[in-house]
Amino acid sequence: MISSLHIIGSGGFGGAERFFVRLVHALHEAGQPVAAVSRPGGMVMPELRPEIEHHGVPLRNVLDLPSRWAIRRLVRERRPDIVQTYMGRAMRLTRLKGRGPVHIARLGGFYKLDGYHHAEAWVGNTTAICDYLREGGFPADRVFHIHNFVDLAPPLAEAELDAARERFGIPADARVISGVGRLVEKKGFQDLLEAFARLPAELEGRPLHLLIAGDGPLSEPLRKQTRTLGLGSRVHWAGWQRDPALVYQLAEVFVCPSRHEPLGNVILEAWSHGRPVLSTASHGALELITPDESGVLVPCEEPPRMAEVLQALLADESAQRQIAAAGRAVADGQYGRAAVVESYLSLYDELLRHLR
């Protein structure tokens, strides 16, 4: 068995945090000794099961010396084999001394690399991120690519879906397009709204509605854009959802409209819910999706093209079924729990044999 300590410093709960929780749980279920560190009062802590050893450390900012000392003390007391940090704050505050555990930095984006050099190995969740690390001067033989994973989601009961439609104000006969993500410029929801405005109000006699789950600084500007486009009655804002399963499963088609996306956890999650995915051709989508097989790709920041392709997909139920099935198969295989956990455990074993 290989003991590991996983440290994350964010206070929210988005794609990176959901993956953190999934991996910690998966390692525990695989019989590995695992512990987690996150901010007290943050949104990660309540998502961890009671049986997971958890330590609260403030991790206020990258200059929080008491948190740095608390992490060092925790490592000294627990003596894990592996310390794995997620994103910049946890990385910069984890400064280990001596020949203790192996420190792995896990990256899910093209972060500034000036605070990452003191790790001993680096994991990127896409090949593009791994290339970015190597091009940034990190030793190629200690940069590793390991995917994120999702668990296949069971179908929700029709009664739950009907109740959700009523709660979100969506007519019972509406055809629904869904999107999930933080409401910031790079997620491209302004482009999705522009594309949606180009679609007919009805398709095959049924109203067409858009459901968006998320929150962020563009919340009010996007609502204003919705009103300006005359879409107020057909666009529904679900807000931030701890578990967006209902938003995925209400969708006939799921759209990821990002202008920039290193990976795209929402694509994996939509696949896990058996939904056909239309995505912009961001870095992550290009790596995840086989075009016209496991998903449909359109150029970034081109609402007219997005509208054209989306309308064609909505008109082709056979294509929807085939794309959804192919995506779910990918989520269950290459991006499944077993494959990713095995990759991490193999990496831990390799690093311990060669670095310790």
N, C-alpha and C positions, 0 to 999 in steps of 0.2 A: 504494500500500500504506500501511496505517496501523499503526504499531508501538504495542503496548500492553504494560503491565506490570500483572500481576494479583497482589494481595496478600491473603493470608488468614492469620489468626493462631491458629486453633484447632488443637488437637493431635489431635482425634479424627477420625472418618471417618463422618459421617452424610449426610443428604440434601444439605445445603448444600455439604459438601466434595466429594461425588460430582458435583454440578453444576459446581463450580469446575473440577474436572479435565476434565469433558466439554467445557466451553466453551473452556478453554485448548487442548485437543487439536483441537477443531473449528476454531478460528481458525488454528491452525498448518496444519491440512490444507487450509484455504481459501487458503493461501499468504501469510498475514499474519505479519509479524514479532511474535512474542509471547514473553514471559518470565513466569515465576512466582516468587513469594516465599512461602515458608512456613517453619514452624519446623523446625530440624534435629532429627531424631529423632521428628518427628510422623508421623502416618499419611498425610498428603497426599503427601509427597515420594516414597515408594516407588510410588505410583500414577501418577506422571508418567512418560511414556516417556522413554528416554534422549536422544532428539533434542530434547526441550524444554529450553530454557535455564532453569535453576533456580538460585535464590539462597536460601541458608539464613540467616534472621535470627531471633534468639531470640524476639522478640515475647512476652516473659514476662508482661507485664501492661500496663495502659494508662499506667503511669508509667515505663515502661522507656525512659529517655532515650537510652541507647546504641543501642537499636533504632531510635528515631526518627532519630537522626543517621545510622545505617547506611542507612535507607531514603532519606533526603535525598541522601546521597552516591551511592547506586546510581542514583537518578533523574538526578543531575547527570552521571554518567559515561555512562549508557545513552541519555539524551535521548529517552525515548519520547514519542509524541504524546499517549497516553492513559495515565493511572494509574487503575486500577479496584480499589477496596477492597471487601471482603466482611465484614460483621458489625462489631461495635463495636470490638474490639481493634485490628484493622488500620486501621480508620477513624480512631481517635483518635491512633494513632502516625504516621499519614501527614500531615505538615504541610509542604506545599510552599511555596516562596517565589518571588516574582517571576512573570513571565509565561512559565512553562515549560509542561509538559503540562497538559491538562485533567484535573481530578480528578473522577471519578465514584464515587459511593457506591452500591453495589448492596445493596438490602435484601430479605430474605426473611422478615421478621417485623415485628411491631409493637414495635420496639425503643424504648428511651428515646432521645429525639432530641437531648438536650442536647449530645452530642458529634459531631453530624452537620452542623452549619451551615457548617463551613469547606470543604466540597466545593463544586463549581461546578454539578453536576447530580446528580440522584438517580434511580435505577432501582428500581421496585418490581416484584416478579414477580407481583403480583395488583393488580386495580383497587382493592381495599379498602386495600391498603398505600399506594397512590398517593393515595387520598382522605385517609388518615391523615396523610401528609406535608403535603398542601395545608392540611388543617385545623390542622396544627401550625405553620403560618406560612411554609412553604417556597414559593418562587415557583412558581406553577402552570406557567409556560412552561418551567421547567427540571426538571419532574418527569415521568418517562416510564415507561410500562408495557411491559415485555418479559417474556414467559413464560419459564419454564424449558423445557428440551427433554429428550427421551429418544431413544435409538436403539432401533429395533425389535430385539427379541432373537430369535435363532434357536431353534427347539425343541431341547431336549436329547435325547440318545439314551435310549431306554427302559432300557438297561443302567445309565446314570448315575442315572436316577430310581429304579430298583429298588435300587441300592446305597445311595442316600440314604435310602430308606425303612428299609432294614435298619440303617443307621447311627443314624438317629433313633429307632429302635424302633417304627416304624409298621407294622402288619400289611399284608401285600401286598394284601388285599382291602378295605382301609379307604377310606372317603371322607374327604377331607381339607379342612379349612378352614384358611387360613393368615393370619397377621398378621406384620408387620415393623415394628419401631420401637424407640426407646429406652424402657426400662422406667421411665417416670416418670409421675406422676399425670395430666398433661394428655393423654397418649397413650391413656388409657382402657382399658388392657388388663384392669383390674379389672371393667369393665363387660362386656367381651367374655367373660370367664370366667363371670360371672353369667348372661349370655345363653346360653352354651354349656351350662351346667348345666340349663337349662330344655328343651333339645332331647333327643329320645330317644337312647338309647345306640346304636340301630341304625335305619337308614332303608333300606327295601326289602331287608331281609335282610343288609345290610352294616354293619359297625361305623363309627361316626362319630368322627373324631379331630380334634384341634386342634393345629396346629404354629405356634409363635411364635418368631421370630428377633429377638434383641436383647439388650441388657444395660443395667444401670443400677441406681440405688439401690433400686428396688422389686423387684429380682430375688428376694430371699428372701421378702418379704411376699406376692408374687404366687404363689410356690410354696406357701407356707403356705395361702393362700386356695384354691389348687387342691386341696390335701389336705383342707381343711375341707369343700369342696363334694363330696368323694368322686370327684374326677376324675383322681386320680393316674395311673391306667393309660391314660387317653385324651388327656392333654395332654402335649405334647412340647416341650422347651425346646432350641432349636438354638443358643442363645447368639449372640454377635455374629458376623455373617458378612461377610467382606470383599466377597464377591460373593453376594448372596442369591438368585441365579437359581434354584437348586434349590428354595428355599422357595416362590417364586412358582409354579414349574411343577408342583410337587406338589399345588397347590391346585385343588380343584374350584370353590371360591369364595374370593376374597380379601376380607378385612374390614379396613377402616380405622376403628377405634372411637374416634378422638380426641375428647376433650372440647373441645380448642382446637387448631386447626391453621390457620396462615396460608395455606398452599398445600396440601401433601400430595404430596410427591415420590413416596411409595409408591403413590399412585393412578396416576400417570403410569407408574411402573415396572411395576405390575401390568398396565396396558393394554398396555405394550410386550411383555409375555410372553403376551398373548392371554387374560387371565383376567377373568372377570366380577367386578365390584367392588360390594360393599355398603359404604357409608360412612355415618358420622354426618354430620349437616348442619352441619359446621363452616364457617368462612369460606371456606377453600380449596376444600372439596368443593362448596359451593354455586356457586363460580365455575367449577370444572372440569367438573362432571357435569351433563348434561341428564337430569333424573329419568326413570327407567324407560326410558331410551334408551341412554345410555352408562354408566349405573350406577344403583344403587338407593340412596335416601337414607332414613335413619331419624333421629329426634330424638337429640340428644346426651344421654347419661346416662340412657337409658331401656332397660335390658336386656330387660324383657319384650317391648317392641315390636321390639327387634333380633332376639330369638329368633323371634318370630312371622314376621317378614319373611324372615329367613334360612331358616327351615324351608320357607316357600313357594318361595323361589328354588331350594333344593336339590331340590325336588320337580318343578321345571319345566326340563327339559334344553333345551327349545327357547328359553326366555327366557334361559338362561345363554349359549347360542351367540349369540343376537342381541345381547345386551349386550356380550359379549366382542368381537364383531366391530366394533360401533360404537365401543367404547372404543379398540380398536387403530387404527381409522381416524382418530380424533381425535389419537391420539399420533403418527401418521404425517404428519398435516397441520398443523393449527394449532400443535401442540406438537412438531413435528419439527425436526430439526437445521437443515435448509436455511432454514426460515422464521425461526428465532430468530437464527442467525448473520447473516443478511441484515439483520435488525432492528438488531442491535448495530453492524454496519458502517455502516449508514445513519445511526444515531445519532452514531457517532464522527465521521463526515464532517460532519454538520450542526453539531455542537458546535465542531469545528475551524474551520469557516467563519464561525461567528457569534461565537465567544469568543476566537479567536486571529487 
